[in-house]
Amino acid sequence: MIECIVLDVIGMKCGGCETSVSSKLQAIEGILSCTASSKENQIKVEYDAEKTNVDIFKTAISDAGFTCVE
């Protein structure tokens, strides 16, 4: 099942930050697309819910050095 979620992220300040967090997320099996916006402090993720989940995204975002808020 394909789902889409928008996550609020603290700490992104530039295009490099967007690329860093996007790269971490794109490496996760089941991620179809992700778009990070440092201006809006958000990441939009389209994913296959049968292969991955939001907790995995939050861990990847944290591993990239940023904080995901709910």
N, CA, C and O atoms as CSV, one atom per row, in Angstrom:
chain,resi,resn,atom,element,x,y,z
A,1,MET,N,N,0.835,-1.172,0.000
A,1,MET,CA,C,0.000,0.000,0.000
A,1,MET,C,C,0.889,1.247,0.000
A,1,MET,O,O,1.761,1.389,0.857
A,2,ILE,N,N,0.671,2.133,-0.944
A,2,ILE,CA,C,1.455,3.361,-1.062
A,2,ILE,C,C,0.846,4.437,-0.164
A,2,ILE,O,O,-0.356,4.698,-0.212
A,3,GLU,N,N,1.699,5.053,0.655
A,3,GLU,CA,C,1.260,6.120,1.544
A,3,GLU,C,C,2.181,7.319,1.402
A,3,GLU,O,O,3.290,7.215,0.879
A,4,CYS,N,N,1.696,8.462,1.879
A,4,CYS,CA,C,2.475,9.695,1.847
A,4,CYS,C,C,2.343,10.364,3.213
A,4,CYS,O,O,1.261,10.407,3.798
A,5,ILE,N,N,3.474,10.887,3.709
A,5,ILE,CA,C,3.470,11.576,4.996
A,5,ILE,C,C,4.377,12.799,4.914
A,5,ILE,O,O,5.377,12.794,4.197
A,6,VAL,N,N,4.021,13.834,5.647
A,6,VAL,CA,C,4.864,15.018,5.764
A,6,VAL,C,C,5.343,15.083,7.206
A,6,VAL,O,O,4.541,15.106,8.140
A,7,LEU,N,N,6.663,15.113,7.376
A,7,LEU,CA,C,7.268,15.152,8.698
A,7,LEU,C,C,7.915,16.509,8.939
A,7,LEU,O,O,8.574,17.051,8.052
A,8,ASP,N,N,7.731,17.056,10.131
A,8,ASP,CA,C,8.398,18.292,10.523
A,8,ASP,C,C,9.786,17.936,11.034
A,8,ASP,O,O,9.944,17.023,11.844
A,9,VAL,N,N,10.793,18.667,10.554
A,9,VAL,CA,C,12.179,18.374,10.897
A,9,VAL,C,C,12.881,19.652,11.361
A,9,VAL,O,O,12.805,20.691,10.706
A,10,ILE,N,N,13.559,19.553,12.496
A,10,ILE,CA,C,14.314,20.686,13.030
A,10,ILE,C,C,15.782,20.513,12.671
A,10,ILE,O,O,16.336,19.420,12.786
A,11,GLY,N,N,16.405,21.601,12.235
A,11,GLY,CA,C,17.845,21.586,12.013
A,11,GLY,C,C,18.283,21.769,10.572
A,11,GLY,O,O,19.453,22.063,10.326
A,12,MET,N,N,17.379,21.604,9.608
A,12,MET,CA,C,17.763,21.813,8.211
A,12,MET,C,C,17.875,23.311,7.945
A,12,MET,O,O,16.947,24.072,8.214
A,13,LYS,N,N,19.036,23.726,7.407
A,13,LYS,CA,C,19.250,25.147,7.186
A,13,LYS,C,C,19.591,25.506,5.738
A,13,LYS,O,O,19.581,26.680,5.368
A,14,CYS,N,N,19.894,24.487,4.918
A,14,CYS,CA,C,20.350,24.786,3.559
A,14,CYS,C,C,20.104,23.596,2.632
A,14,CYS,O,O,19.592,22.557,3.046
A,15,GLY,N,N,20.478,23.776,1.390
A,15,GLY,CA,C,20.335,22.710,0.401
A,15,GLY,C,C,21.167,21.490,0.736
A,15,GLY,O,O,20.771,20.364,0.435
A,16,GLY,N,N,22.314,21.703,1.356
A,16,GLY,CA,C,23.154,20.586,1.766
A,16,GLY,C,C,22.465,19.728,2.816
A,16,GLY,O,O,22.569,18.502,2.803
A,17,CYS,N,N,21.765,20.388,3.719
A,17,CYS,CA,C,21.004,19.670,4.745
A,17,CYS,C,C,19.893,18.854,4.092
A,17,CYS,O,O,19.667,17.699,4.452
A,18,GLU,N,N,19.206,19.458,3.135
A,18,GLU,CA,C,18.134,18.765,2.418
A,18,GLU,C,C,18.677,17.512,1.728
A,18,GLU,O,O,18.068,16.443,1.783
A,19,THR,N,N,19.837,17.664,1.077
A,19,THR,CA,C,20.454,16.539,0.373
A,19,THR,C,C,20.871,15.444,1.343
A,19,THR,O,O,20.688,14.259,1.065
A,20,SER,N,N,21.430,15.840,2.478
A,20,SER,CA,C,21.887,14.866,3.468
A,20,SER,C,C,20.743,14.000,3.983
A,20,SER,O,O,20.854,12.774,4.015
A,21,VAL,N,N,19.660,14.629,4.380
A,21,VAL,CA,C,18.541,13.873,4.940
A,21,VAL,C,C,17.814,13.085,3.841
A,21,VAL,O,O,17.361,11.965,4.077
A,22,SER,N,N,17.707,13.660,2.664
A,22,SER,CA,C,17.073,12.945,1.549
A,22,SER,C,C,17.855,11.686,1.183
A,22,SER,O,O,17.266,10.643,0.898
A,23,SER,N,N,19.177,11.786,1.193
A,23,SER,CA,C,20.021,10.628,0.862
A,23,SER,C,C,19.821,9.499,1.858
A,23,SER,O,O,19.739,8.333,1.473
A,24,LYS,N,N,19.742,9.845,3.146
A,24,LYS,CA,C,19.502,8.821,4.179
A,24,LYS,C,C,18.162,8.128,3.953
A,24,LYS,O,O,18.060,6.906,4.066
A,25,LEU,N,N,17.143,8.911,3.635
A,25,LEU,CA,C,15.815,8.332,3.436
A,25,LEU,C,C,15.753,7.505,2.150
A,25,LEU,O,O,15.149,6.432,2.134
A,26,GLN,N,N,16.366,7.991,1.085
A,26,GLN,CA,C,16.326,7.264,-0.193
A,26,GLN,C,C,16.993,5.901,-0.090
A,26,GLN,O,O,16.702,5.010,-0.887
A,27,ALA,N,N,17.885,5.727,0.881
A,27,ALA,CA,C,18.583,4.449,1.055
A,27,ALA,C,C,17.696,3.380,1.694
A,27,ALA,O,O,18.061,2.205,1.723
A,28,ILE,N,N,16.542,3.782,2.200
A,28,ILE,CA,C,15.637,2.844,2.865
A,28,ILE,C,C,14.787,2.119,1.821
A,28,ILE,O,O,14.168,2.749,0.963
A,29,GLU,N,N,14.766,0.786,1.905
A,29,GLU,CA,C,13.929,0.012,0.990
A,29,GLU,C,C,12.464,0.367,1.228
A,29,GLU,O,O,11.999,0.384,2.367
A,30,GLY,N,N,11.749,0.646,0.153
A,30,GLY,CA,C,10.330,0.972,0.252
A,30,GLY,C,C,10.033,2.454,0.081
A,30,GLY,O,O,8.877,2.839,-0.097
A,31,ILE,N,N,11.070,3.289,0.133
A,31,ILE,CA,C,10.872,4.724,-0.101
A,31,ILE,C,C,10.757,4.925,-1.611
A,31,ILE,O,O,11.648,4.535,-2.366
A,32,LEU,N,N,9.667,5.530,-2.040
A,32,LEU,CA,C,9.463,5.790,-3.467
A,32,LEU,C,C,9.981,7.165,-3.851
A,32,LEU,O,O,10.554,7.340,-4.926
A,33,SER,N,N,9.777,8.153,-2.964
A,33,SER,CA,C,10.306,9.495,-3.199
A,33,SER,C,C,10.320,10.255,-1.880
A,33,SER,O,O,9.571,9.947,-0.953
A,34,CYS,N,N,11.185,11.249,-1.824
A,34,CYS,CA,C,11.161,12.153,-0.677
A,34,CYS,C,C,11.649,13.520,-1.133
A,34,CYS,O,O,12.553,13.634,-1.961
A,35,THR,N,N,11.036,14.540,-0.581
A,35,THR,CA,C,11.376,15.914,-0.899
A,35,THR,C,C,11.559,16.670,0.406
A,35,THR,O,O,10.630,16.774,1.207
A,36,ALA,N,N,12.757,17.196,0.615
A,36,ALA,CA,C,13.052,17.943,1.832
A,36,ALA,C,C,13.039,19.440,1.529
A,36,ALA,O,O,13.497,19.872,0.471
A,37,SER,N,N,12.514,20.218,2.461
A,37,SER,CA,C,12.488,21.670,2.329
A,37,SER,C,C,13.009,22.307,3.617
A,37,SER,O,O,12.361,22.244,4.661
A,38,SER,N,N,14.192,22.923,3.526
A,38,SER,CA,C,14.741,23.604,4.696
A,38,SER,C,C,13.937,24.870,4.997
A,38,SER,O,O,13.851,25.293,6.150
A,39,LYS,N,N,13.356,25.464,3.976
A,39,LYS,CA,C,12.544,26.671,4.167
A,39,LYS,C,C,11.300,26.369,5.003
A,39,LYS,O,O,10.925,27.157,5.871
A,40,GLU,N,N,10.660,25.223,4.737
A,40,GLU,CA,C,9.439,24.842,5.443
A,40,GLU,C,C,9.712,23.901,6.619
A,40,GLU,O,O,8.801,23.572,7.379
A,41,ASN,N,N,10.981,23.467,6.766
A,41,ASN,CA,C,11.361,22.516,7.822
A,41,ASN,C,C,10.514,21.250,7.767
A,41,ASN,O,O,10.038,20.754,8.788
A,42,GLN,N,N,10.340,20.741,6.547
A,42,GLN,CA,C,9.523,19.545,6.362
A,42,GLN,C,C,10.148,18.609,5.338
A,42,GLN,O,O,10.928,19.013,4.475
A,43,ILE,N,N,9.774,17.345,5.471
A,43,ILE,CA,C,10.139,16.331,4.491
A,43,ILE,C,C,8.869,15.580,4.113
A,43,ILE,O,O,8.149,15.076,4.976
A,44,LYS,N,N,8.607,15.513,2.818
A,44,LYS,CA,C,7.461,14.758,2.313
A,44,LYS,C,C,8.001,13.423,1.808
A,44,LYS,O,O,8.923,13.383,0.992
A,45,VAL,N,N,7.419,12.335,2.300
A,45,VAL,CA,C,7.892,10.996,1.958
A,45,VAL,C,C,6.743,10.177,1.385
A,45,VAL,O,O,5.674,10.079,1.988
A,46,GLU,N,N,6.973,9.595,0.224
A,46,GLU,CA,C,6.031,8.658,-0.378
A,46,GLU,C,C,6.675,7.276,-0.262
A,46,GLU,O,O,7.822,7.084,-0.666
A,47,TYR,N,N,5.934,6.322,0.289
A,47,TYR,CA,C,6.543,5.027,0.591
A,47,TYR,C,C,5.545,3.882,0.501
A,47,TYR,O,O,4.330,4.077,0.499
A,48,ASP,N,N,6.105,2.680,0.427
A,48,ASP,CA,C,5.328,1.448,0.429
A,48,ASP,C,C,5.217,0.988,1.878
A,48,ASP,O,O,6.200,0.531,2.461
A,49,ALA,N,N,4.045,1.103,2.452
A,49,ALA,CA,C,3.823,0.789,3.867
A,49,ALA,C,C,4.025,-0.691,4.186
A,49,ALA,O,O,4.131,-1.060,5.356
A,50,GLU,N,N,4.078,-1.526,3.183
A,50,GLU,CA,C,4.324,-2.946,3.412
A,50,GLU,C,C,5.818,-3.235,3.588
A,50,GLU,O,O,6.195,-4.310,4.055
A,51,LYS,N,N,6.661,-2.275,3.213
A,51,LYS,CA,C,8.107,-2.474,3.280
A,51,LYS,C,C,8.810,-1.617,4.332
A,51,LYS,O,O,9.911,-1.958,4.765
A,52,THR,N,N,8.197,-0.519,4.747
A,52,THR,CA,C,8.851,0.389,5.692
A,52,THR,C,C,7.801,1.146,6.502
A,52,THR,O,O,6.601,1.020,6.257
A,53,ASN,N,N,8.273,1.939,7.478
A,53,ASN,CA,C,7.329,2.683,8.312
A,53,ASN,C,C,7.954,3.967,8.857
A,53,ASN,O,O,9.152,4.203,8.700
A,54,VAL,N,N,7.144,4.772,9.483
A,54,VAL,CA,C,7.553,6.097,9.949
A,54,VAL,C,C,8.656,6.021,11.009
A,54,VAL,O,O,9.528,6.890,11.043
A,55,ASP,N,N,8.638,5.021,11.855
A,55,ASP,CA,C,9.690,4.896,12.870
A,55,ASP,C,C,11.066,4.744,12.222
A,55,ASP,O,O,12.056,5.271,12.730
A,56,ILE,N,N,11.125,4.037,11.121
A,56,ILE,CA,C,12.386,3.881,10.388
A,56,ILE,C,C,12.818,5.228,9.816
A,56,ILE,O,O,14.009,5.538,9.822
A,57,PHE,N,N,11.877,6.034,9.322
A,57,PHE,CA,C,12.205,7.366,8.790
A,57,PHE,C,C,12.786,8.240,9.887
A,57,PHE,O,O,13.784,8.931,9.680
A,58,LYS,N,N,12.154,8.207,11.057
A,58,LYS,CA,C,12.604,9.042,12.174
A,58,LYS,C,C,14.025,8.670,12.588
A,58,LYS,O,O,14.826,9.549,12.905
A,59,THR,N,N,14.341,7.385,12.588
A,59,THR,CA,C,15.692,6.948,12.918
A,59,THR,C,C,16.691,7.451,11.879
A,59,THR,O,O,17.774,7.915,12.239
A,60,ALA,N,N,16.344,7.364,10.608
A,60,ALA,CA,C,17.227,7.830,9.536
A,60,ALA,C,C,17.448,9.337,9.624
A,60,ALA,O,O,18.564,9.815,9.417
A,61,ILE,N,N,16.397,10.080,9.928
A,61,ILE,CA,C,16.499,11.533,10.068
A,61,ILE,C,C,17.426,11.873,11.230
A,61,ILE,O,O,18.261,12.772,11.123
A,62,SER,N,N,17.279,11.160,12.332
A,62,SER,CA,C,18.147,11.355,13.490
A,62,SER,C,C,19.595,11.005,13.151
A,62,SER,O,O,20.519,11.720,13.538
A,63,ASP,N,N,19.788,9.910,12.431
A,63,ASP,CA,C,21.139,9.498,12.022
A,63,ASP,C,C,21.806,10.534,11.121
A,63,ASP,O,O,23.032,10.643,11.089
A,64,ALA,N,N,20.988,11.294,10.391
A,64,ALA,CA,C,21.512,12.349,9.518
A,64,ALA,C,C,21.826,13.625,10.299
A,64,ALA,O,O,22.381,14.573,9.745
A,65,GLY,N,N,21.470,13.647,11.587
A,65,GLY,CA,C,21.803,14.798,12.424
A,65,GLY,C,C,20.677,15.788,12.649
A,65,GLY,O,O,20.912,16.914,13.088
A,66,PHE,N,N,19.461,15.376,12.352
A,66,PHE,CA,C,18.322,16.278,12.476
A,66,PHE,C,C,17.290,15.676,13.435
A,66,PHE,O,O,17.383,14.507,13.810
A,67,THR,N,N,16.314,16.485,13.823
A,67,THR,CA,C,15.300,16.047,14.772
A,67,THR,C,C,13.937,16.079,14.113
A,67,THR,O,O,13.523,17.100,13.564
A,68,CYS,N,N,13.247,14.962,14.171
A,68,CYS,CA,C,11.887,14.852,13.646
A,68,CYS,C,C,10.927,15.109,14.793
A,68,CYS,O,O,11.025,14.479,15.845
A,69,VAL,N,N,9.988,16.044,14.590
A,69,VAL,CA,C,8.995,16.354,15.617
A,69,VAL,C,C,7.639,15.916,15.127
A,69,VAL,O,O,7.358,15.929,13.928
A,70,GLU,N,N,6.794,15.523,16.076
A,70,GLU,CA,C,5.459,15.058,15.693
A,70,GLU,C,C,4.436,16.147,15.882
A,70,GLU,O,O,3.254,15.938,15.611
